[in-house]
Amino acid sequence: MWKPMLVACCVLMLLSACGGGGSDTSSETSEAGSAADVSDAAEVEDAGTAVSDGGFSVEDEMVCRANMEGLAMFLMHESSMMGSCPETLADLQTLSPAYASMEIVCCGVPYEYEPDGADFTLTCPNGHGNVVNEETSWQW
């Protein structure tokens, strides 16, 4: 179970370092015609963005889930070191500089976090799923 969390964390760090990733506009430009026909690059990006059931892009959902897996990995680590989970996600961010850079929101809305001793539940408020300890509600 740690491998998917590690992969998700690496993907999240890469997306963060690249400014959130983005989409391949070369294929979208060919679909929309030549680059000269496109007046605004934002229109091309919007034309190629898939939307999930909740109205968020599939990319938003994937980033959110990877972010929750990264947070879960850090929460599990801190729980094993301290014997219990931090009271809040903000408390987690103060424990290490590595944690401070983690996003604790999805699309601007804070994750719902419920610690219970050494266990926790982390839920996306936008319906992208939840993590209970190291178990996710989705499969990659």
C-alpha positions as CSV (number, residue, x, y, z in Angstrom):
1,M,0.0,0.0,0.0
2,W,2.9,2.3,0.5
3,K,4.0,2.2,-3.1
4,P,0.9,3.9,-4.5
5,M,1.1,6.5,-1.8
6,L,4.8,7.1,-2.6
7,V,4.0,7.3,-6.4
8,A,1.1,9.7,-5.7
9,C,3.3,11.9,-3.5
10,C,6.0,12.0,-6.2
11,V,3.3,12.9,-8.8
12,L,2.0,15.7,-6.6
13,M,5.5,17.1,-6.0
14,L,6.1,17.1,-9.8
15,L,2.8,18.8,-10.5
16,S,3.6,21.4,-7.8
17,A,7.0,22.0,-9.2
18,C,5.6,22.4,-12.7
19,G,3.0,24.9,-11.6
20,G,0.1,22.4,-11.5
21,G,0.9,20.4,-14.6
22,G,-1.3,21.5,-17.5
23,S,-2.5,19.8,-20.6
24,D,-0.8,19.1,-23.9
25,T,-1.9,22.0,-26.1
26,S,-0.3,20.5,-29.3
27,S,-3.0,17.9,-29.7
28,E,-5.7,20.3,-28.7
29,T,-4.4,22.9,-31.2
30,S,-4.6,20.3,-34.0
31,E,-8.1,19.5,-33.0
32,A,-9.1,23.1,-32.9
33,G,-7.4,23.9,-36.2
34,S,-4.1,25.7,-36.7
35,A,-2.6,27.9,-34.0
36,A,-3.5,31.0,-36.0
37,D,-7.2,30.1,-35.8
38,V,-7.1,30.1,-32.0
39,S,-7.4,33.6,-30.5
40,D,-6.9,32.7,-26.9
41,A,-4.7,29.8,-25.4
42,A,-7.2,29.5,-22.5
43,E,-9.9,28.5,-25.0
44,V,-7.7,25.7,-26.2
45,E,-7.1,24.5,-22.7
46,D,-10.8,24.6,-21.8
47,A,-11.7,22.7,-25.0
48,G,-9.5,19.8,-24.0
49,T,-10.4,19.6,-20.3
50,A,-12.4,16.5,-19.3
51,V,-14.9,17.1,-16.5
52,S,-15.8,14.5,-13.9
53,D,-19.3,13.9,-12.5
54,G,-18.8,16.5,-9.8
55,G,-18.1,19.3,-12.2
56,F,-14.4,19.3,-11.5
57,S,-11.8,18.4,-14.1
58,V,-10.4,14.9,-14.1
59,E,-7.0,16.5,-13.4
60,D,-8.4,18.2,-10.3
61,E,-9.7,14.9,-9.1
62,M,-6.3,13.2,-9.7
63,V,-4.3,15.9,-8.0
64,C,-6.8,15.9,-5.1
65,R,-6.5,12.1,-4.6
66,A,-2.7,12.2,-4.9
67,N,-2.6,15.1,-2.4
68,M,-4.8,13.1,0.0
69,E,-2.5,10.1,-0.3
70,G,0.5,12.2,0.4
71,L,-1.2,13.7,3.5
72,A,-2.2,10.2,4.6
73,M,1.4,9.0,4.3
74,F,2.6,11.9,6.5
75,L,-0.2,11.4,9.0
76,M,0.6,7.7,9.3
77,H,4.3,8.6,9.8
78,E,3.5,11.1,12.5
79,S,1.0,8.7,14.2
80,S,3.7,6.0,14.4
81,M,6.2,8.5,15.8
82,M,4.0,10.3,18.3
83,G,1.5,7.6,19.1
84,S,-1.4,9.7,17.8
85,C,-2.4,11.9,14.9
86,P,-2.1,15.7,15.0
87,E,-5.4,17.4,16.1
88,T,-5.6,19.4,12.8
89,L,-4.0,19.4,9.4
90,A,-2.6,22.9,10.2
91,D,-0.9,21.2,13.2
92,L,0.6,18.6,10.8
93,Q,2.1,21.4,8.7
94,T,3.9,22.9,11.7
95,L,5.7,19.6,12.4
96,S,8.1,19.6,9.5
97,P,9.1,21.9,6.6
98,A,8.2,19.1,4.2
99,Y,4.6,19.1,5.6
100,A,4.3,22.9,5.4
101,S,4.2,22.8,1.5
102,M,1.4,20.2,1.4
103,E,-2.0,21.4,0.2
104,I,-4.7,20.9,2.8
105,V,-7.5,22.1,0.5
106,C,-9.1,20.8,-2.7
107,C,-10.1,23.5,-5.2
108,G,-10.0,26.1,-2.3
109,V,-12.1,24.1,0.1
110,P,-10.4,22.5,3.2
111,Y,-10.2,18.8,3.5
112,E,-12.4,17.3,6.2
113,Y,-10.0,15.7,8.8
114,E,-11.1,13.5,11.7
115,P,-8.4,12.2,14.0
116,D,-9.2,9.4,16.4
117,G,-6.1,8.6,18.4
118,A,-3.7,6.8,16.1
119,D,-6.4,6.6,13.3
120,F,-7.8,9.2,11.0
121,T,-10.2,9.9,8.2
122,L,-9.4,12.4,5.5
123,T,-12.3,13.3,3.2
124,C,-12.4,15.6,0.1
125,P,-15.3,18.1,0.5
126,N,-15.7,18.0,-3.3
127,G,-16.6,14.3,-3.5
128,H,-13.2,13.0,-4.8
129,G,-13.1,10.3,-2.2
130,N,-11.6,9.7,1.3
131,V,-8.7,8.0,3.0
132,V,-9.2,6.0,6.3
133,N,-5.6,5.5,7.6
134,E,-3.9,4.0,4.5
135,E,-7.0,2.7,2.8
136,T,-8.4,4.8,-0.1
137,S,-11.9,4.8,-1.4
138,W,-10.6,4.6,-5.0
139,Q,-8.3,2.5,-7.1
140,W,-5.7,3.9,-9.4
